């Protein structure tokens, strides 16, 4: 496995990650911009577009993975790349809000997400998904938690996701991505005159 290639810059991050299973490139800027997404998984592409649009970030994701085996490697490795790029973009968190909270409805579904740019990776995923259907197109909905876990681990953030209720699986999963994006947008927003948002002086 080749090591990830990282390019640092103000409020932006770029990661290239190549393994025997996947070839991933992720670039983001923490400002509204275009989403350019291609992973080979149309529903996952749509969810990443939600992160870009509702997260207030320009986002490019290019992924080639062993989809003939399973989508897991591709989805998880995109999460790794996104997490590493986000970690670069927030840098030492100086001047950032640090905390973000969002409650997002999508018709009958309602999802809450809470983010802390804590420097300590943690995911709580309270999501009892509707029973029955497990796939949306070629996307296995179980991969949603794996994707978020990868983002959390590599961005070194704390994320709590609570699905309050929902009947339609598509609505529930999409609301998870939208709520997470809105919470990230709030947490990465600038606060005038603020230093590092911690009494320790570092995060």
FENFENLIN-V349046 format. One line per field, one symbol per residue. psi: psi as a letter, one per 40 degrees, with the letter a starting at -180 (. if undefined). A space follows every 50 residues. Layout:
BEGIN
psi->???
END
This chain:
BEGIN
psi->hiiihhhiihfiihhhhhaedihhhhhihgihaihhhheegddddddddd dddeefihhhhhhhigeddieddddddddddddddddddebeeheiddii hihhigbeihhhhhihgdehhhhhggghihibhdihbehhddeddddddd ddddefihhhhhhdiidhdddddddddddddddddddeiihheiahgiee ei.
END
